Amino acid sequence: METLIAYNFAHESTARAAAGRARVEAYYGGLWGREAKHQGYDGRTVGLHMWDRHDGTCLWPSWHDDGDVRVASVHAPLGYQRVIGDITPSDAPAQLAKAVRRTPASFLELAPPFTMALLDPEQERLDLFTDSIGVGRLFQLRLPDGWVWTNRPAAALLFAGVPAVAAPRGWRFAAACGWFMDDTTPYDGVLTVPGATHIVADGHRQQRTVSRIETTSVWSTDNADTAEETAAALQDVARSVGRLWPGQPTVDLSGGRDSRVVAGAFLAAGVDLKLNSYDAVPGELEVAESLVELLEQPVEHVVSRKTPGKPVKPTAKPQPLEMVNRALRWHRYAEGLRPASYLFHTPPATLAGVGHLAIGGAGGEVAHGHFYPRDVLQLDALPLPSKLNAFSNHLQTRLVAAAGPAAEARAAVGEQVERVLRTAVHGGIENATMLDYFYVVERLRRWGTTGERTGVVSPLLIPAFVRSAFALDPAQRVDNALHRELVRRLVPAWGDVPFFKPSPTVSTRRSPAKVRCLADAADRDLIEQLLKDVEGFESLDTLWAASVAGASSAAGEATLRQALWRATFDQHLAEVNQHLPSAPKAQQRPVTQPIVQRRRSPVVRAIGRTKVWRAYRRSRFGRK
């Protein structure tokens, strides 16, 4: 639930910051579950505020004040000992902040997700850092007389007193591929700060400087870590977990690649842990159990599975769900950043977060070609212009649905795909690794649950692993060469156990899931009205007719969910705007020009004023 606000205004800002803080607390109070504690500092023109849980389980403090500097952290800096030595977590934030201010590049050695802000009252200076990939999340809002930075985009608008409006460019991307590409967010004027960025706001001089280490140089194969160095870095992360979170961590162990490397790092580091495996796919649990049996020292192993032979109680036919209200609750929780695929999941009631530590294998895909086509090695042998065209077409086909997204949405995604691939080539990546570059730059940093809440540990996101992955050639990536080598170094006994692959001839224990049709929702009439005109989409009437008939494809239903996601976002904006001043002042207008000059977006239509929304508010909230 950590919520960070940092700002730099041109003039005396204490009263303005107090009003902004009140708006943030009024909006988020219920979402925080009344569990938030606030700590902050307002200078003359710069300020820093942090809201966090009263009972946080991590020993790394989200707010630290040593008298000289104030430090706010979002997430915990796993591997911080590699930068400042083995300092007690309660004393380490100021030491780390001063170290990375002296040498900003050292911040990139910390494991994502991690975002940090440092305020020096004497110098009236604010420093902000993003991790090497940008998973830790930092957003910025530019105003005519200053800037606001935050890890929650709606918080920036609330603090600044700027009306929340949907971002046309961002939602064009989302209509076609399901996420907000480049530097866009769901909110107009609020942009994503990329990874490997250091921002300095000097309140005395009223200067703002931004420096960024180009990602192709961060992951350059010229600086690739050896497998031995990567294994050591993974063990450092495991020890950091043991240091920062008291108690015995639980690490998932499947029969696959990523979890085996992560579990191996914890075992090799000597961390007292518990292993957990799921009995989901036939044959996979047997591989996990065989791995546990090969360990020299006994380790507690928990298996989550159904009890064999236990009769299944008959269940009542599930009742239709109200999808419009569910989508709105998701926007309230995740501020439009979760993908529409979560529509059928129950959104959390608050941002209070979960108490347990989640240790996963996110990031391992960089070393086994997540976006590779089946014929990747054949395409990789083509001349560079043909290769670029083939990989661009492959990504666009994979990411954009065949029917539903409008032409301008398709074009926006196509242009961004080509732009990122060409950036990779300009950085010296001329083989299929450009697909991995695209995955890291565009997709990995937008994993919803990794950067969204604290207590998520993803060891394979560390720069050492990413550098080693980028040093592979495509054939090695297809062969899982890095995973195999790391497993051999971390737990030699596991080195000869093949990674599990489900057999195509063995059926799963459950029948293939039926495509869930949006037209089966309890509020289908309202959904039908909302889907009649959604910006960024076309032919929705045809897809809706198929859903009503129960003849939808999975791709068609995904497009309908994405369109509903966009339509309901307007109501979320109306909720946010209820907490803003009724008459916006001149300084409240955001500066919508991105960091890099782009064509201006068209002005969007007024939100929350359609006949459909008026009818919905009357039926749901009794509002006119």
Secondary structure, 3 states (H helix, E strand, C coil): CCEEEEEEECCCCHHHHHHHHHHHHHHHCCCCCCCEEEEEEECCCEEEEEEEECCCCCCCCCEEECCCCEEEEECCCCCCHHHHCCCCHHHHHHHHHHHHHHCHHHHHHCCCCCEEEEEECCCCEEEEEECCCCCCCCEEEEECCEEEEECCHHHHHHHHCCCCCECHHHHHHHHHHCCCCCCCCCECCEEECCCCEEEEEECCCCEEEEEECCHHHHCCHHHCCCHHHHHHHHHHHHHHHHHHCCCCCEEECCCCCHHHHHHHHHHHCCCCCEEEEECCCCCHHHHHHHHHHCCCCCCCEEEECCCCCCCCCCCCCCCCCCHHHHHHHHHHHHCCCCCHHHHHCCCCCCCCCCCCCEECCCCHHHHCCCCCCCCHHHHHCCCHHHHHHHHHHHHHHHHCCCCCECHHHHHHHHHHHHHHHHHHHHCCCCCCHHHHHHHHHHHHHHCHHHHHCCCEECHHHCHHHHHHHHCCCHHHHHCCHHHHHHHHHHCHHHCCCCCCCCCCCCCCCCCCCCCCCHHHCCCHHHHHHHCCCCCCECCHHHHHHHHHCCCCCHHHHHHHHHHHHHHHHHHHHHHHHCCCCCCCCHHHCCCCCCCCCCCCCCCCCCCCCCHHHHHHHHHHHCCC
